[in-house]
Amino acid sequence: MLDTITIRQMPFDFPDEIDPVFIERDHQRSFGFIAGSLLLPYLEPYLIRSMKAAQKHVTDPKVLEGLKGFAAQEGQHYRMHMKFNAAVKRAGFPGLEVLEKELSDDYQRFTKTKSLRFNLAYAEGFEAITMNAIKSMMGENGFGEDLPDYMEMMEWHFVEELEHRTVAFDVYNDVCGGYFYRLFVGAWAQWHFISWIKRATRYMLKVSPQPKRSAKEIAEQKAADLMGNASSVRRLIPALLRTYLPTYSPHNVEIAPGIQTLADKYTAMAIKTS
């Protein structure tokens, strides 16, 4: 299920300015979502550079085909996120520029000074946690019906992340391999980009704090968060921990049939596919 990588050019368009608090009355989750999007125009080109550097070393034709599809999909993703991010940043948050420059410098430095093995292990660390986070967030059927463009954009992106879920793992193993190195660098990579997301979120909350709410509203929100977080943690943590085992392979991860339905939906919606 979901074993074909399709490159889709999507028609998503965004208003000139997007309210950054798009999850009603929830600055924390809204800004966390945005921070994740802000990461991608720097992270994903780094992943593409790493894959292209590995291309001449790949010996398995099937892995090479997957690598090319991965790079093409990621190229579509970060360009779309750049459009979304530009609309969000028109609402303010000038300090994001400094944080983004720091992130860009990190990834350029990794490309120039780190080994190919490091860069491929970083890519797999990102893909492993992303795959499981997406499965946790989307469940079996995605985000629902009648979504605004920016949520459809995320759903399309997430579907394609699941389509190429095995590529970074396969390229790493084909080109260099090594369980303990992958484990160490992958875990460090996860700390690196999650820390940046948290810093960007904290900055946005400092600029636009959560408005004061009544005791009743706070209690209701905490109850809803507790239920939602508990369900998410039950799905995510065991799956994520399995990625740290020597027996782990993304080829063994099951994808719900409903995600294939979403993939077909976005293929039909695309301006162009290849």
C-alpha positions, 0 to 999 in steps of 0.5 A, a space after each residue: 500500500 502506497 508503494 509508488 512515488 508520484 511527483 505532483 505539481 499542486 495548484 494550492 494558492 494562499 491569501 496575501 496574509 494568513 492569520 497565524 492563529 489558524 487553530 482557533 484560540 490556540 496560539 501554542 499549537 498554531 505557532 508550533 505548526 507554523 514553526 514546522 513549516 518554517 523549517 522545511 525551506 532549509 531542511 528539505 534542500 539539505 536533504 536533496 543535496 545529500 541525496 544528490 551527493 549519494 546518487 553516484 554511490 548507489 548500486 541498486 537501481 531500485 534505490 536510485 529510482 527512489 532517490 530521484 523520486 524523493 528529491 523531486 517530491 521534496 523540491 515541490 514541498 519546500 517551494 510550496 511551504 515558502 509560499 505559505 510561510 511568506 503569507 504567514 510572516 506578513 502578519 509580523 514576527 520579524 525575529 524569525 529572520 534571525 532564527 531562519 538564518 541560523 538554521 540555513 547556516 547550519 544546513 549549509 555547514 553540514 553539506 560543506 563540512 560533514 561526511 556523506 554518511 552523517 548527512 544521510 543518517 541525518 536524513 533518515 533520522 528526520 524521515 523516521 520521526 516524520 513518518 511516525 508523526 504523520 501516521 499519528 496525526 493523520 490517523 487512517 483517513 487524513 484531516 477530514 473534508 472541506 479543508 482550507 488550502 493550507 491544510 490540504 497543502 499539509 495533507 498532500 505533503 504528508 501523503 508524499 512523505 509516506 510515499 517516500 518513507 523508505 528512501 532515506 533508509 535504503 540510500 543510507 544502507 546502500 551507500 554506507 550503512 551501520 546501525 549504531 552510527 545511524 542511531 546516534 546521528 539520527 537521534 541527534 538530528 531529531 534533537 537538532 530540528 525539534 529544538 529549532 521548532 521549539 525556539 521558533 514557537 517560543 519566539 512567536 508566543 512571545 510576540 503574540 501571547 496566548 490571550 487570557 482565558 476564563 478558568 472554565 475555558 482553560 479546564 476545557 482546553 486541558 481536558 481536550 488536550 489531555 485526551 488528544 495527547 494521550 491518544 497521539 502518544 499511544 500511537 506515536 511513542 511505540 512506533 517511534 521507539 521501534 525505529 531505534 531497534 536494529 531490526 527496524 525497517 520502514 518497509 515493514 510499516 503498514 499504511 492505512 488504505 485511506 491514505 492511498 485514497 488521499 494519494 489518489 485524490 491529490 494525483 487527480 488534483 495535481 496540475 501535472 504528475 510524473 
